[in-house]
Amino acid sequence: MFDFVKCRKQSEDIRKAELEKIEEFKARFRRYKDLIENNSMGYNNIQVARYLSSIIVEYLNYKEAIQALEFEYKTQDNSLIEEIYRKVEWDLCLKHNVTLIEKIHDDDRNYYQSVEISDERPLCIEINDLPILLNPWKGTRIIDNMININKENVFDGDKFSFNVQNHYLYPMDIVVCQGANHSQFSARFKNQGKTVIKEVHNYSNLYHEIEFEGVNYVKKSDKSVIELEYDRELIFYSGIIFEFGRYILDENYHSLPFTQNKFK
């Protein structure tokens, strides 16, 4: 016989657990903002935000790497963070600006009609100059690169740029890797080598329309929630990094001379 009382109690417990989880996320979010805005030493907000962002990116990188070592094909897929930003802008009927930093042959320009082409060499940076969000999804490849990339074989993203696909996101001030995840993971771990940025994605227009409040992205106009079907933790960290970018945007701060000259 169906037990309505027991079923109702279970539903109430689930609802209570859900509300507690929501409050936990909001408390974590407030903690990050407090670390930036109310630090007792009076550090610059941007300086603190950038360091916190670096820590979060490294946490996500190592978390996925551990998953790749312990399981097969069950990793969290950090690269979805950029996809989350694109889903948010799609919901708002917006489109961010993309600049391709490569020399493109005239015959191939028709394939890039929706992006700006700078006709420059990719931006070359030290491997740990910026937080690089990586997607190290295969354990054996992590081990291979850890062993094979060393002092005698330093990672050179400029020399082998055909295999590297890095997008710099502004004003989040992070790089998202779409190619050479495992080799860059090893190079960053050993703090050896250089890499390149081939695309700059400017998401500044989103900041006028939305904000992240600890659990959801919310439209400023009517406070409605943008529904996202992604892992809740990944949404949370994407939102934290997004809001770090607000400090950078408000102060017109630039890590790269390229964006400083371009986004005035």
MARBA-335262 format. One record per residue: residue in three letters; x, y, z of N, C-alpha, C, O in turn. Coordinates in steps of 0.2 Angstrom, whole numbers, padded with zeros to 4 digits, always signed. Layout:
// residues N
ALAXYZXYZXYZXYZ...
This chain:
// residues 264
MET+0004-0006+0000+0000+0000+0000+0004+0006+0000+0009+0007+0004PHE+0003+0011-0004+0007+0017-0005+0006+0021+0002+0001+0023+0004ASP+0012+0023+0004+0013+0027+0010+0013+0034+0009+0019+0037+0007PHE+0008+0038+0009+0008+0045+0007+0012+0049+0012+0015+0054+0010VAL+0011+0048+0018+0015+0051+0024+0023+0051+0023+0026+0056+0023LYS+0025+0045+0021+0032+0043+0020+0034+0047+0014+0040+0050+0014CYS+0030+0047+0009+0032+0050+0002+0033+0058+0003+0037+0061+0001ARG+0028+0060+0007+0028+0068+0008+0034+0070+0012+0037+0075+0011LYS+0036+0065+0017+0042+0067+0021+0048+0067+0017+0052+0071+0018GLN+0048+0062+0012+0054+0061+0008+0055+0068+0003+0060+0070+0002SER+0049+0070+0001+0049+0076-0003+0051+0082+0000+0055+0086-0002GLU+0049+0082+0007+0051+0088+0011+0058+0088+0012+0061+0093+0013ASP+0061+0082+0014+0068+0081+0015+0072+0083+0009+0077+0087+0009ILE+0070+0081+0003+0073+0083-0003+0073+0091-0004+0078+0094-0006ARG+0067+0093-0003+0067+0101-0004+0071+0104+0001+0074+0109-0001LYS+0071+0102+0007+0076+0105+0012+0083+0105+0010+0087+0110+0011ALA+0085+0099+0008+0092+0098+0006+0094+0103+0000+0099+0105+0000GLU+0089+0103-0004+0090+0108-0010+0091+0115-0008+0095+0119-0010LEU+0087+0117-0003+0087+0124-0001+0094+0125+0003+0097+0131+0002GLU+0096+0120+0007+0102+0121+0010+0108+0121+0005+0113+0125+0007LYS+0108+0118+0000+0113+0118-0005+0113+0125-0008+0119+0127-0010ILE+0107+0127-0010+0107+0134-0013+0110+0139-0008+0114+0144-0010GLU+0108+0139-0002+0111+0144+0003+0119+0143+0004+0122+0148+0005GLU+0121+0137+0003+0128+0135+0003+0132+0139-0002+0137+0142-0001PHE+0129+0138-0009+0132+0141-0014+0132+0149-0014+0137+0152-0015LYS+0127+0152-0011+0127+0159-0010+0132+0161-0005+0135+0166-0006ALA+0132+0157+0000+0137+0159+0005+0144+0159+0003+0149+0163+0004ARG+0146+0154-0001+0152+0153-0005+0154+0159-0009+0159+0162-0009PHE+0149+0161-0013+0149+0167-0017+0151+0173-0013+0155+0177-0015ARG+0147+0174-0008+0148+0180-0004+0155+0180-0001+0158+0185+0000ARG+0158+0174+0001+0164+0174+0004+0170+0176-0001+0174+0180+0001TYR+0169+0174-0008+0174+0177-0013+0173+0184-0013+0178+0188-0014LYS+0167+0187-0014+0166+0194-0014+0169+0198-0008+0172+0203-0009ASP+0168+0195-0002+0171+0198+0004+0179+0198+0004+0182+0203+0006LEU+0182+0192+0001+0189+0192+0001+0192+0198-0004+0197+0200-0002ILE+0188+0199-0009+0190+0205-0013+0189+0212-0010+0194+0216-0010GLU+0183+0213-0008+0181+0220-0007+0182+0222+0001+0183+0228+0002ASN+0183+0217+0005+0184+0219+0012+0190+0216+0015+0191+0214+0021ASN+0195+0215+0011+0202+0212+0013+0205+0217+0018+0205+0223+0017SER+0207+0214+0024+0210+0219+0029+0216+0222+0027+0218+0228+0031MET+0220+0220+0022+0226+0223+0021+0225+0229+0015+0230+0232+0014GLY+0219+0230+0013+0218+0235+0008+0221+0234+0001+0223+0238-0002TYR+0221+0227-0001+0224+0226-0007+0219+0228-0013+0213+0229-0012ASN+0222+0229-0019+0219+0231-0024+0214+0226-0026+0216+0220-0027ASN+0207+0228-0028+0202+0223-0029+0204+0218-0035+0203+0212-0035ILE+0207+0221-0040+0209+0218-0046+0214+0213-0045+0214+0207-0047GLN+0219+0215-0041+0225+0210-0039+0222+0204-0036+0224+0198-0037VAL+0218+0205-0031+0215+0199-0027+0211+0195-0032+0211+0189-0031ALA+0206+0198-0036+0202+0194-0040+0206+0190-0045+0204+0184-0046ARG+0211+0193-0048+0215+0189-0052+0219+0183-0049+0219+0177-0052TYR+0221+0184-0043+0224+0178-0039+0219+0173-0038+0220+0167-0038LEU+0213+0175-0036+0208+0170-0034+0206+0166-0040+0205+0160-0040SER+0205+0170-0046+0204+0167-0052+0209+0161-0054+0207+0156-0056SER+0215+0163-0053+0221+0158-0055+0220+0152-0050+0221+0146-0053ILE+0218+0153-0044+0218+0147-0039+0212+0143-0042+0212+0137-0042ILE+0206+0146-0043+0200+0142-0046+0202+0138-0052+0200+0132-0053VAL+0205+0141-0057+0207+0138-0063+0211+0132-0062+0210+0127-0065GLU+0216+0133-0058+0221+0127-0056+0217+0122-0052+0218+0116-0054TYR+0213+0124-0048+0209+0119-0044+0205+0114-0049+0204+0108-0049LEU+0201+0118-0054+0197+0114-0059+0202+0110-0064+0200+0104-0065ASN+0208+0112-0065+0212+0108-0070+0214+0102-0066+0214+0097-0069TYR+0217+0103-0060+0219+0097-0056+0213+0092-0054+0214+0086-0054LYS+0207+0095-0053+0201+0091-0052+0200+0086-0058+0199+0080-0057GLU+0200+0089-0064+0199+0085-0070+0204+0080-0071+0203+0075-0073ALA+0210+0082-0070+0216+0078-0071+0215+0072-0066+0217+0066-0068ILE+0214+0073-0060+0213+0067-0055+0207+0063-0058+0208+0057-0057GLN+0202+0066-0060+0196+0061-0063+0199+0057-0069+0197+0051-0069ALA+0203+0060-0073+0205+0057-0079+0210+0051-0077+0210+0046-0080LEU+0214+0052-0071+0218+0047-0069+0214+0041-0065+0216+0035-0066GLU+0209+0043-0062+0205+0038-0058+0200+0034-0062+0198+0029-0060PHE+0197+0038-0067+0191+0035-0071+0193+0035-0078+0198+0038-0080GLU+0189+0033-0082+0190+0033-0090+0183+0036-0092+0178+0034-0092TYR+0184+0042-0096+0178+0045-0099+0173+0048-0094+0167+0047-0096LYS+0175+0050-0088+0170+0052-0083+0173+0059-0081+0171+0061-0075THR+0176+0063-0085+0179+0069-0082+0174+0075-0083+0169+0074-0086GLN+0175+0080-0079+0170+0086-0079+0170+0090-0085+0165+0094-0086ASP+0175+0090-0089+0175+0094-0095+0175+0102-0094+0170+0105-0094ASN+0181+0104-0091+0182+0111-0090+0180+0116-0095+0178+0122-0094SER+0181+0114-0102+0180+0118-0107+0173+0120-0108+0171+0125-0112LEU+0168+0117-0104+0161+0119-0105+0160+0126-0102+0155+0129-0103ILE+0165+0128-0098+0164+0135-0095+0163+0140-0101+0159+0145-0100GLU+0167+0140-0106+0166+0144-0111+0159+0143-0115+0156+0148-0117GLU+0157+0137-0115+0151+0135-0118+0145+0138-0114+0140+0140-0117ILE+0146+0139-0107+0141+0142-0103+0140+0149-0105+0135+0152-0105TYR+0146+0153-0106+0145+0160-0107+0142+0161-0114+0138+0165-0115ARG+0143+0156-0119+0140+0157-0125+0132+0155-0125+0128+0158-0128LYS+0131+0150-0120+0123+0149-0119+0120+0155-0116+0114+0156-0118VAL+0123+0158-0112+0120+0164-0108+0119+0170-0114+0114+0173-0114GLU+0124+0171-0118+0123+0176-0123+0118+0174-0128+0114+0179-0131TRP+0117+0168-0130+0112+0166-0134+0105+0167-0131+0101+0169-0135ASP+0104+0166-0125+0098+0167-0121+0096+0174-0122+0090+0176-0122LEU+0101+0179-0122+0100+0186-0122+0100+0189-0129+0099+0195-0130CYS+0101+0184-0134+0101+0186-0141+0107+0191-0142+0106+0196-0146LEU+0112+0190-0139+0118+0194-0140+0124+0190-0144+0123+0184-0144LYS+0129+0193-0146+0134+0190-0149+0141+0193-0148+0141+0199-0149HIS+0145+0190-0145+0152+0193-0143+0156+0194-0149+0156+0190-0154ASN+0161+0198-0148+0166+0200-0153+0172+0195-0153+0174+0193-0147VAL+0174+0192-0158+0180+0188-0159+0185+0190-0163+0183+0193-0169THR+0191+0190-0161+0197+0192-0165+0201+0187-0166+0204+0184-0161LEU+0203+0185-0172+0207+0180-0174+0214+0183-0175+0215+0187-0179ILE+0219+0180-0171+0226+0183-0171+0230+0178-0175+0234+0174-0172GLU+0229+0178-0181+0233+0173-0186+0234+0176-0193+0229+0181-0194LYS+0239+0174-0196+0239+0176-0203+0235+0172-0208+0236+0166-0208ILE+0230+0174-0211+0225+0170-0215+0226+0171-0222+0226+0177-0224HIS+0227+0166-0226+0227+0166-0233+0221+0169-0236+0215+0168-0234ASP+0222+0173-0241+0216+0177-0244+0211+0172-0246+0205+0173-0246ASP+0213+0166-0249+0208+0161-0251+0204+0158-0245+0198+0155-0247ASP+0206+0159-0239+0202+0156-0233+0198+0161-0230+0195+0159-0225ARG+0198+0167-0232+0195+0172-0228+0187+0172-0228+0184+0174-0223ASN+0185+0168-0233+0177+0168-0233+0175+0163-0227+0169+0164-0225TYR+0179+0159-0224+0177+0155-0219+0177+0159-0212+0175+0156-0207TYR+0179+0165-0212+0180+0169-0206+0176+0175-0206+0178+0180-0204GLN+0170+0175-0210+0167+0181-0211+0164+0184-0204+0163+0190-0204SER+0163+0180-0199+0159+0182-0193+0165+0185-0188+0163+0186-0182VAL+0171+0184-0190+0176+0186-0185+0181+0192-0188+0181+0192-0194GLU+0184+0195-0183+0189+0200-0186+0196+0197-0186+0197+0193-0182ILE+0199+0198-0191+0206+0195-0192+0211+0200-0191+0211+0205-0195SER+0216+0199-0187+0221+0204-0185+0227+0203-0190+0231+0208-0191ASP+0228+0198-0193+0234+0196-0198+0240+0197-0194+0245+0200-0197GLU+0241+0195-0188+0247+0195-0184+0248+0188-0182+0244+0184-0183ARG+0255+0187-0180+0256+0181-0177+0253+0180-0171+0251+0185-0167PRO+0251+0174-0169+0248+0173-0162+0252+0176-0157+0258+0176-0157LEU+0248+0178-0151+0252+0181-0146+0255+0176-0142+0253+0170-0140CYS+0262+0177-0141+0266+0172-0137+0267+0174-0130+0268+0180-0128ILE+0265+0170-0125+0266+0171-0118+0269+0166-0114+0270+0160-0117GLU+0272+0167-0108+0275+0162-0104+0269+0157-0102+0264+0159-0101ILE+0271+0151-0101+0265+0146-0100+0261+0147-0094+0255+0145-0093ASN+0264+0151-0089+0260+0152-0083+0259+0160-0082+0257+0162-0076ASP+0259+0164-0087+0258+0171-0087+0250+0172-0085+0249+0177-0082LEU+0246+0168-0088+0239+0169-0087+0236+0162-0085+0239+0157-0086PRO+0230+0162-0081+0227+0156-0080+0224+0153-0086+0221+0156-0090ILE+0226+0146-0087+0224+0143-0093+0219+0137-0091+0221+0132-0088LEU+0213+0137-0093+0208+0132-0091+0209+0127-0096+0208+0127-0102LEU+0211+0121-0093+0212+0115-0097+0207+0109-0096+0203+0109-0092ASN+0207+0105-0101+0203+0099-0101+0207+0093-0102+0206+0089-0107PRO+0211+0091-0097+0215+0085-0097+0211+0079-0096+0210+0077-0090TRP+0208+0076-0101+0203+0071-0101+0205+0064-0101+0201+0059-0099LYS+0211+0063-0102+0214+0056-0103+0220+0055-0099+0225+0058-0100GLY+0219+0050-0094+0225+0049-0089+0231+0047-0093+0237+0049-0091THR+0231+0042-0098+0237+0040-0101+0241+0046-0104+0247+0046-0104ARG+0237+0050-0107+0240+0056-0110+0243+0061-0105+0248+0064-0107ILE+0240+0061-0099+0243+0065-0094+0250+0063-0092+0255+0066-0092ILE+0251+0056-0091+0257+0053-0090+0262+0054-0095+0268+0055-0094ASP+0260+0052-0101+0265+0053-0107+0268+0060-0107+0274+0060-0108ASN+0264+0065-0107+0266+0072-0107+0271+0074-0101+0275+0077-0102MET+0269+0071-0095+0273+0073-0089+0280+0070-0090+0285+0073-0088ILE+0280+0064-0093+0287+0061-0094+0291+0064-0100+0297+0065-0099ASN+0287+0065-0106+0291+0067-0112+0292+0075-0112+0297+0077-0116ILE+0288+0079-0108+0290+0086-0108+0294+0087-0102+0292+0087-0097ASN+0300+0089-0103+0305+0090-0098+0310+0095-0100+0309+0099-0105LYS+0316+0096-0096+0321+0101-0097+0324+0100-0104+0326+0105-0107GLU+0325+0094-0106+0328+0093-0113+0322+0094-0119+0324+0094-0124ASN+0316+0094-0117+0311+0094-0122+0305+0099-0119+0300+0097-0117VAL+0307+0106-0119+0303+0111-0116+0297+0112-0121+0298+0113-0127PHE+0291+0113-0118+0285+0114-0122+0286+0121-0126+0288+0126-0123ASP+0285+0121-0132+0286+0127-0136+0279+0128-0140+0279+0125-0146GLY+0274+0131-0138+0268+0132-0141+0269+0137-0147+0264+0136-0152ASP+0274+0141-0147+0275+0145-0153+0277+0141-0159+0275+0142-0165LYS+0282+0137-0158+0285+0133-0163+0280+0128-0166+0280+0127-0172PHE+0276+0125-0161+0271+0120-0163+0264+0123-0163+0259+0119-0160SER+0263+0129-0165+0256+0132-0164+0251+0129-0168+0245+0130-0166PHE+0252+0125-0173+0247+0121-0176+0243+0117-0172+0237+0115-0173ASN+0246+0115-0166+0243+0110-0162+0240+0114-0156+0236+0110-0152VAL+0241+0120-0155+0238+0124-0149+0232+0128-0151+0233+0132-0156GLN+0227+0128-0148+0221+0132-0149+0219+0135-0142+0215+0132-0139ASN+0221+0141-0141+0220+0144-0135+0215+0151-0136+0217+0155-0141HIS+0210+0151-0132+0206+0157-0133+0206+0162-0126+0206+0159-0121TYR+0208+0168-0127+0208+0172-0122+0201+0176-0121+0198+0178-0126LEU+0198+0175-0115+0192+0178-0113+0193+0184-0109+0196+0185-0104TYR+0190+0190-0112+0190+0196-0109+0183+0198-0107+0178+0197-0111PRO+0181+0201-0101+0186+0203-0096+0187+0197-0091+0190+0199-0086MET+0185+0191-0092+0187+0186-0087+0194+0185-0086+0196+0183-0080ASP+0198+0187-0091+0205+0187-0090+0208+0180-0089+0213+0179-0085ILE+0205+0175-0092+0208+0168-0092+0208+0166-0100+0205+0169-0104VAL+0212+0161-0100+0213+0157-0107+0209+0151-0107+0210+0147-0102VAL+0205+0149-0112+0202+0142-0112+0205+0138-0118+0206+0141-0123CYS+0208+0133-0116+0211+0128-0121+0207+0124-0125+0202+0120-0122GLN+0207+0124-0131+0203+0120-0136+0208+0115-0139+0205+0111-0144GLY+0214+0115-0138+0219+0111-0141+0226+0111-0138+0228+0116-0136ALA+0229+0105-0137+0235+0104-0133+0234+0105-0125+0238+0108-0122ASN+0228+0101-0123+0227+0101-0116+0232+0098-0112+0234+0101-0107HIS+0234+0092-0114+0238+0088-0110+0245+0091-0110+0248+0090-0104SER+0248+0093-0115+0255+0095-0116+0255+0102-0112+0260+0103-0108GLN+0250+0106-0112+0250+0112-0108+0249+0111-0101+0252+0115-0097PHE+0246+0106-0099+0245+0104-0092+0252+0102-0089+0254+0105-0084SER+0255+0098-0093+0262+0096-0091+0267+0102-0090+0271+0103-0085ALA+0267+0107-0095+0271+0112-0096+0270+0117-0090+0274+0120-0087ARG+0263+0118-0088+0262+0122-0083+0264+0119-0076+0266+0123-0072PHE+0263+0113-0075+0265+0109-0069+0272+0110-0068+0274+0111-0062LYS+0276+0110-0073+0284+0111-0073+0286+0118-0074+0292+0119-0073ASN+0281+0122-0075+0283+0129-0076+0289+0130-0081+0293+0134-0080GLN+0288+0127-0087+0293+0127-0092+0289+0128-0099+0285+0125-0101GLY+0292+0133-0103+0289+0134-0109+0285+0140-0111+0283+0144-0106LYS+0283+0141-0117+0279+0146-0119+0273+0143-0123+0273+0138-0125THR+0267+0147-0123+0262+0145-0127+0259+0151-0131+0262+0157-0131VAL+0254+0150-0135+0251+0156-0139+0244+0156-0138+0240+0152-0136ILE+0241+0162-0140+0234+0164-0140+0232+0166-0147+0235+0170-0150LYS+0227+0162-0150+0225+0163-0157+0219+0167-0157+0217+0169-0163GLU+0215+0167-0152+0209+0170-0153+0207+0174-0146+0209+0172-0141VAL+0204+0180-0147+0202+0184-0141+0195+0185-0142+0192+0187-0147HIS+0191+0183-0136+0184+0184-0136+0182+0189-0131+0184+0188-0125ASN+0179+0194-0133+0177+0200-0129+0169+0199-0127+0165+0200-0131TYR+0168+0197-0121+0161+0196-0118+0159+0202-0114+0155+0201-0110SER+0162+0208-0115+0160+0214-0111+0153+0216-0112+0150+0218-0107ASN+0150+0214-0117+0143+0216-0118+0138+0212-0113+0132+0215-0112LEU+0140+0207-0111+0136+0203-0106+0135+0206-0099+0130+0206-0096TYR+0140+0210-0097+0140+0213-0091+0135+0218-0090+0133+0220-0084HIS+0132+0221-0095+0127+0226-0094+0120+0223-0094+0115+0226-0091GLU+0120+0216-0095+0113+0213-0096+0112+0208-0090+0106+0207-0088ILE+0117+0205-0087+0116+0200-0082+0121+0201-0077+0126+0204-0077GLU+0120+0197-0071+0124+0196-0066+0124+0189-0063+0118+0186-0064PHE+0129+0187-0060+0129+0180-0057+0128+0181-0049+0131+0185-0046GLU+0123+0178-0046+0121+0179-0039+0123+0174-0034+0120+0173-0029GLY+0127+0169-0037+0129+0163-0032+0127+0157-0035+0130+0151-0033VAL+0121+0157-0038+0118+0150-0040+0116+0151-0048+0117+0146-0052ASN+0113+0156-0050+0111+0157-0057+0114+0164-0060+0115+0168-0056TYR+0114+0164-0066+0114+0170-0070+0107+0173-0070+0102+0170-0072VAL+0107+0180-0069+0100+0183-0068+0100+0189-0073+0105+0193-0073LYS+0095+0190-0076+0094+0196-0081+0093+0202-0076+0089+0202-0072LYS+0097+0207-0078+0096+0214-0074+0089+0217-0075+0087+0220-0071SER+0087+0216-0081+0080+0220-0083+0074+0217-0079+0070+0222-0077ASP+0074+0211-0078+0068+0208-0074+0069+0203-0069+0065+0200-0066LYS+0076+0202-0068+0078+0197-0062+0076+0190-0064+0076+0186-0059SER+0075+0189-0070+0073+0182-0072+0079+0178-0073+0085+0180-0074VAL+0079+0171-0071+0085+0167-0071+0086+0164-0078+0081+0162-0082ILE+0092+0163-0080+0094+0160-0086+0095+0153-0085+0100+0151-0081GLU+0091+0149-0088+0091+0141-0086+0097+0138-0090+0098+0139-0096LEU+0101+0134-0086+0107+0131-0089+0107+0124-0086+0106+0122-0080GLU+0108+0119-0091+0108+0112-0089+0115+0110-0089+0117+0106-0094TYR+0119+0112-0084+0126+0110-0084+0127+0108-0076+0123+0109-0072ASP+0133+0105-0075+0134+0103-0068+0134+0109-0064+0137+0115-0066ARG+0131+0109-0058+0130+0115-0054+0137+0118-0052+0137+0124-0051GLU+0142+0114-0050+0148+0116-0048+0152+0120-0054+0155+0125-0052LEU+0151+0117-0060+0154+0121-0065+0151+0127-0067+0154+0132-0068ILE+0144+0128-0066+0141+0134-0067+0143+0139-0061+0144+0145-0063PHE+0144+0136-0055+0146+0141-0050+0153+0144-0051+0153+0150-0051TYR+0157+0140-0053+0164+0143-0054+0164+0147-0061+0168+0152-0061SER+0160+0145-0066+0160+0150-0071+0157+0157-0069+0159+0162-0072GLY+0152+0157-0065+0149+0163-0062+0154+0167-0058+0154+0173-0059ILE+0158+0163-0054+0163+0167-0050+0168+0170-0054+0170+0176-0053ILE+0171+0167-0059+0176+0169-0064+0172+0175-0068+0176+0180-0069PHE+0166+0174-0070+0163+0180-0073+0162+0186-0069+0164+0191-0072GLU+0161+0185-0063+0160+0191-0058+0167+0194-0057+0168+0200-0056PHE+0172+0190-0057+0179+0193-0056+0180+0198-0062+0184+0203-0061GLY+0178+0196-0068+0179+0200-0074+0176+0207-0073+0178+0211-0077ARG+0171+0207-0069+0167+0214-0068+0172+0219-0065+0172+0225-0067TYR+0176+0217-0060+0181+0221-0057+0186+0224-0063+0188+0229-0063ILE+0188+0219-0067+0193+0221-0072+0190+0225-0077+0193+0230-0079LEU+0183+0224-0079+0180+0228-0084+0179+0235-0081+0180+0240-0085ASP+0177+0236-0075+0175+0242-0072+0181+0247-0071+0181+0253-0072GLU+0187+0244-0070+0193+0248-0070+0197+0248-0076+0203+0251-0076ASN+0194+0245-0082+0198+0245-0088+0205+0242-0088+0209+0245-0090TYR+0205+0237-0084+0212+0234-0083+0213+0229-0089+0208+0225-0091HIS+0219+0228-0091+0221+0224-0096+0228+0220-0095+0233+0223-0093SER+0228+0213-0095+0234+0209-0094+0238+0209-0101+0244+0209-0100LEU+0234+0210-0106+0238+0210-0113+0238+0216-0116+0233+0220-0117PRO+0244+0218-0119+0244+0225-0123+0239+0224-0129+0237+0230-0131PHE+0238+0218-0131+0234+0218-0137+0227+0220-0136+0224+0224-0139THR+0224+0218-0130+0217+0220-0128+0217+0228-0126+0212+0231-0127GLN+0223+0230-0123+0223+0237-0120+0223+0242-0126+0219+0247-0126ASN+0226+0240-0132+0226+0244-0138+0219+0243-0141+0217+0248-0145LYS+0216+0238-0141+0210+0236-0145+0203+0238-0141+0199+0241-0144PHE+0203+0237-0135+0197+0239-0131+0198+0245-0127+0199+0245-0121LYS+0197+0251-0130+0198+0257-0126+0192+0260-0125+0192+0265-0122
